[in-house]
């Protein structure tokens, strides 16, 4: 499919030497791609999220520091 706008933009991008402009275009395109991504979750992933919600409601969580300590303890026991 011939898209004149896309061709004009490509020509302009190819001809610019301004790194700031190229960086801005790159960031803009990255943000658009991220917004348009649809995520499909498996049944198991949905169940894990539901279990996490229950843990949050019951205040059955630990801090990142506590988790790191448990990880280190587990690694040292191996």
N, C-alpha and C positions, 0 to 999 in steps of 0.2 A: 504494500500500500504506500502510495506516494504522499508524504506529509511535508508540504512546503515550510511550515513553521519549524518542524524538527530540523530540516536541512539548513534553514537560516541560522538557527541556534547553534548547530554543529559548526557551521562556517565561522560564526562569531567566536565560539569557544576556541577553535583552532587558530584563529588569527590573534587572539589576545595574548599578551605577555605579562599581564598584571596578575601576579600570584594571589593578591587579595580577592580579586574578582573570581578567579578560579576556585579559590577556597570557599568563598561564599556560595557559589553555584553548587559545589560539592556538598556542603552542609545542607543546603536547601533540598537537593535531591535525596540525600540521606533521610532527612526528616519526613519527606513525602513517602518514601518507601516504608519507613517504620510505621507511619500512620495507616497505610493501606494493607499492612500484613494482617491476615486473619489467622487466628490460632485455633486449631482444632484439637481438643483434648480427648484423650482416651477415657474409657469408663474408669480405669484405675486412677488416672490423674484427677478426675473429678472427685472420686472417693477420697483421695489424699487431701484435696482442698477442703472437702467437707469435714474431714477429721481434724484438719488444722483449725478450721473455724470453731469446732467444738472445744479444742484445746484452748483457744483464745477466750472463749466464753467462760470456761472453767478456771481460767487463769493458770493453766498448766503449761507454762512456758519457762524457758531459762534464758538468761542473757547470753550475748555472744561471748563474753569473758568466761562464763561458766562452761559454755560449750567448748571453748578452746582448751580449758583446763581438763575437761573430760577427754577430749581428743588426745591431748598430750599424755594423760594417764594411760589411756588405752594403747597408744603407740609404744610407750615405755614398757608396758606389760607384755608386748609381743616378743 
